[in-house]
Amino acid sequence: MIEPLIDGPFGLDDIRVSADAFVIQFPKVKMQMKTAMPHRPIGRGSIKDAGCRYAFRWTAAVWTVVWLCIAGTAWSADSPFPSRAFRPGERLTFILKWTIIPAGEAVLEVLPQEHMAGVDAHHFVLTARSNAFVDAFYMVRDRIDAWADSGMRQSLLYRKKQHEGSTRRDITVSFDWEEMTAQYTNPGEVREPIPIVAGTFDPLSIFYWSRSANLVVGGRIQRSVTDGKKHVMGVADVVRRETVTVPAGTFDAFLIEPDLAHVGGVFEKSPDAKIQLWVSADYRRLPVKLKSKVIVGSFSGELVSVTGSGPPPSGNQSGE
């Protein structure tokens, strides 16, 4: 479901993390670099070696996986999609941090409906970009476009343009519902189609479908998802309901924790890895906050602004 975390020159086994230092080893060239963790606010001029550059590379890469994992979390299909949680013009902006250091922003948008493959289609967009500070070490400019039928029954097309450091990808996942397959392509790489089941979504469209879910504390939610490489049934638990305050305001929210069984990379190699997502309890089911804990540190994202969100359904202010 999720692509490998890092395509760089080293792996997680090459990194040791302690309370006061990062140690990055390069066994093949018998070299290591040690960078003291700063005990004061970090400024651009205070980072002078490659150690911190790789630390920020991890930050950017983990954030890509976090968003895809959250989007790829699956949900219950017990009730029809009410098509009320979002509408064209909605724009959600998030600030992303590694520990307490701002690393960039992510934006989720709903574009105007289109006509595709003979049906009306929703068009969703996720963009992620590192800030100017992180750009000096590892620039991230990612964009994901996803199309799903207007009834939110299945995906139609998925595209990801990835610009992370020196990595460039232009990924397409096409869906053939007559053959019940999905196929992954990237310039120079065409994979064999993989079998999928009815109602399968791509990692971004399923996030929007999930906003119709009837969340209940103690419940478990699931739905099938594919990135063109794997087709899995994801699972998440609704842990509790609580009040959460973020820059966009204070929200009554559900805390959801996805199962990371199908997620590789740093999550797979972190025994206590965890991702937590807070979703507003009103009819919009807005993602308001997310946190992850992995071996290389903690990462967080908070909702900063909401524009274009529709009015509540008539006669139902809470959406529950």
C-alpha positions in Angstrom: 0.0 0.0 0.0 2.8 2.4 0.9 6.0 2.9 -1.1 9.4 2.4 0.6 10.1 5.3 2.9 13.6 6.3 1.7 15.3 5.9 -1.7 18.5 7.4 -0.4 22.0 6.0 0.1 21.4 4.6 3.5 18.8 2.6 5.4 17.3 2.7 8.9 19.9 0.2 10.2 22.6 2.8 9.4 21.1 5.3 11.8 21.4 5.3 15.6 19.5 7.9 17.6 20.3 9.0 21.2 19.1 11.8 23.4 22.0 14.0 22.5 23.1 13.1 19.0 22.3 11.6 15.6 25.0 9.1 14.4 24.7 8.4 10.7 27.0 5.6 9.5 27.9 4.6 6.0 29.2 1.1 6.3 30.1 0.7 2.6 32.5 3.6 2.7 33.6 3.1 6.3 32.6 6.6 7.3 30.3 8.1 9.9 29.2 11.6 10.9 28.0 12.7 14.3 26.0 15.8 14.8 25.2 17.1 18.3 21.5 17.8 18.9 21.2 21.5 19.5 20.2 22.8 23.0 19.1 26.1 21.7 16.8 27.3 18.8 18.2 26.2 15.5 19.1 28.8 13.0 20.2 28.4 9.4 23.8 29.2 10.3 24.1 26.8 13.2 23.8 23.7 11.0 27.1 23.2 9.3 27.4 19.5 8.5 25.5 16.9 6.6 24.1 15.1 9.6 21.2 17.5 10.1 20.6 17.5 6.4 19.9 13.8 6.6 17.7 14.4 9.7 15.6 16.8 7.6 15.5 14.3 4.8 14.0 11.8 7.2 11.5 14.5 8.2 10.3 15.1 4.7 10.1 11.4 3.8 8.2 10.4 6.9 5.7 13.1 6.3 5.0 11.7 2.9 4.4 8.2 4.4 2.2 9.7 7.2 -0.2 11.4 4.8 -0.4 8.3 2.6 -0.9 6.0 5.6 -3.7 8.2 7.0 -5.3 8.5 3.6 -4.9 4.8 3.1 -6.6 3.9 6.4 -9.8 2.0 5.6 -13.3 2.6 6.8 -16.7 1.0 7.3 -18.9 0.6 4.2 -22.1 -0.1 6.1 -24.0 2.9 4.9 -24.3 4.8 1.6 -22.1 7.8 1.0 -24.1 10.9 2.1 -22.0 13.3 0.0 -22.3 16.1 2.5 -18.9 16.3 4.3 -17.1 18.2 1.6 -17.8 20.1 -1.6 -15.8 21.7 -4.5 -13.9 24.6 -3.2 -12.9 23.2 0.2 -9.3 23.8 1.1 -7.6 22.5 4.3 -4.2 23.8 5.2 -1.9 22.1 7.7 1.5 23.0 9.3 3.9 20.1 9.5 6.6 19.8 12.2 9.5 17.5 13.2 9.6 17.6 17.0 9.0 21.4 17.6 10.6 22.5 14.3 8.3 23.7 11.5 9.1 21.6 8.4 6.5 22.7 5.8 2.8 22.6 5.0 0.3 20.3 3.3 -2.9 21.3 1.6 -6.0 19.2 0.8 -8.3 20.6 -1.9 -11.6 19.5 -3.6 -11.6 20.8 -7.2 -14.7 21.2 -9.4 -16.3 18.0 -10.6 -15.2 16.6 -13.9 -16.5 14.0 -16.4 -14.2 11.0 -16.7 -14.6 7.5 -18.1 -18.2 8.2 -18.9 -19.2 9.3 -15.4 -19.1 12.5 -13.2 -16.1 12.5 -11.0 -14.8 14.2 -7.9 -11.2 15.6 -8.2 -9.1 15.7 -5.0 -5.6 17.2 -4.6 -3.0 16.9 -1.9 0.1 19.0 -2.1 3.0 18.9 0.3 6.0 21.3 0.4 8.9 21.9 2.7 9.5 25.4 4.0 12.5 27.6 3.1 14.5 26.4 6.0 14.2 22.7 5.1 14.6 23.5 1.4 18.2 24.3 2.1 18.7 20.6 3.0 16.0 18.6 1.3 13.3 20.2 -0.9 9.9 18.6 -1.1 7.3 19.5 -3.7 4.8 16.7 -4.0 1.4 16.7 -5.6 -1.2 13.9 -5.7 -4.4 14.1 -7.8 -7.1 11.5 -7.4 -10.5 11.0 -9.2 -13.4 9.0 -7.8 -17.0 8.6 -9.2 -19.4 11.2 -7.9 -21.2 8.6 -5.8 -17.9 7.8 -4.1 -18.1 4.1 -4.8 -14.7 3.5 -6.3 -11.6 5.2 -7.7 -11.1 6.1 -11.3 -7.5 7.4 -11.6 -4.6 8.3 -9.3 -1.5 10.4 -10.1 1.5 11.4 -7.9 4.2 13.8 -9.0 7.0 13.4 -6.5 9.9 15.9 -6.1 11.9 15.0 -2.9 15.5 16.0 -3.0 17.0 14.4 -6.1 14.1 12.0 -6.4 11.6 12.5 -9.2 8.6 10.3 -9.9 5.5 10.7 -12.1 3.3 7.8 -10.9 -0.1 6.8 -12.4 -2.4 4.2 -11.1 -5.2 3.3 -13.6 -8.3 1.4 -12.7 -9.9 -1.1 -15.0 -13.3 -2.0 -13.5 -14.2 -4.4 -16.2 -11.1 -6.5 -15.6 -11.1 -5.6 -11.8 -7.5 -4.6 -11.9 -5.3 -1.6 -11.0 -2.0 -0.9 -12.7 1.0 1.1 -11.5 3.2 3.0 -14.0 6.2 5.4 -13.6 8.5 6.5 -16.4 10.7 3.5 -17.1 8.6 1.2 -15.0 5.3 -0.5 -16.0 4.1 -3.1 -13.5 1.7 -5.9 -14.2 -1.9 -5.1 -13.3 -3.0 -6.4 -9.8 -6.4 -7.8 -8.9 -8.7 -5.6 -6.8 -12.2 -6.0 -5.4 -15.3 -3.9 -5.9 -15.3 -0.6 -4.1 -11.5 -0.2 -3.9 -10.1 3.3 -3.5 -6.7 4.9 -4.1 -4.8 6.3 -1.0 -6.2 9.8 -1.4 -9.8 9.2 -2.5 -10.4 6.8 0.4 -9.7 9.7 2.8 -12.6 11.7 1.4 -14.8 8.6 1.3 -13.9 8.0 5.0 -15.5 11.3 5.9 -18.9 9.7 5.6 -18.1 7.1 8.2 -20.4 6.6 11.2 -17.6 6.8 13.9 -18.3 5.2 17.3 -15.8 5.0 20.2 -14.6 1.5 20.5 -15.5 0.7 16.9 -13.2 -0.7 14.2 -13.4 0.5 10.6 -12.1 -0.9 7.4 -12.1 -0.6 3.5 -9.9 -1.9 0.7 -7.3 0.4 -0.8 -4.5 0.1 -3.4 -1.5 2.1 -4.6 -1.1 -0.1 -7.7 1.6 -2.1 -6.0 -0.4 -3.8 -3.2 -4.1 -4.2 -2.6 -4.9 -4.5 1.1 -7.7 -4.2 3.6 -6.8 -1.5 6.0 -8.0 -1.3 9.6 -8.3 1.5 12.2 -9.7 1.8 15.7 -11.8 4.7 17.0 -10.1 5.1 20.4 -11.9 8.0 22.1 -13.6 11.3 21.8 -12.0 14.5 23.1 -11.5 18.2 22.7 -8.6 19.3 20.5 -7.2 22.8 20.0 -5.2 23.6 16.9 -4.5 26.9 15.1 -7.7 26.6 13.2 -9.8 26.5 16.4 -11.1 24.1 19.1 -12.8 20.9 17.9 -14.8 18.1 19.4 -13.0 15.2 17.8 -12.6 11.4 17.5 -9.1 10.0 18.0 -8.4 7.3 15.4 -5.4 5.0 15.3 -4.7 3.1 12.0 -3.1 -0.4 12.0 0.4 -0.1 10.6 0.7 -3.8 9.7 0.9 -3.0 5.9 3.2 0.0 6.3 6.9 -0.5 5.8 10.0 1.6 6.2 10.6 3.5 9.4 7.2 2.4 10.8 8.0 -1.3 10.3 11.3 -1.0 12.1 10.1 1.1 15.0 8.7 -1.3 17.7 6.5 1.4 19.3 5.5 3.2 16.1 2.1 4.8 16.2 0.0 7.2 14.1 -2.8 9.1 15.6 -5.4 11.2 13.7 -8.0 13.5 15.3 -11.2 14.0 13.1 -13.9 16.5 14.0 -17.1 15.0 15.3 -19.3 17.3 13.3 -20.7 16.5 9.8 -17.5 17.7 8.1 -15.3 15.0 9.7 -12.3 17.4 9.3 -8.8 16.0 9.9 -7.7 18.5 12.6 -4.5 17.0 14.0 -2.1 14.1 13.4 0.9 12.8 15.3 3.4 10.0 14.6 6.0 8.4 16.8 8.9 6.5 15.1 12.5 5.7 15.9 13.8 8.9 14.4 11.6 11.2 16.5 8.1 12.6 16.6 6.2 14.3 13.8 3.0 16.3 13.9 0.6 18.2 11.7 -2.2 20.7 12.7 -5.0 22.2 10.8 -4.3 25.9 10.3 -7.2 27.0 8.1 -10.4 25.8 6.5 -12.0 27.5 3.5 -14.9 26.5 1.3 -16.5 24.2 3.8 -20.2 23.8 3.2 -23.0 24.6 5.6 -24.4 21.8 7.9 -27.1 19.6 6.4 -30.6 20.9 7.0 -31.9 19.8 10.4 -28.6 18.3 11.5 -26.0 20.6 12.9 -23.7 17.9 14.3 -23.8 15.4 11.5 -24.1 12.5 13.8 
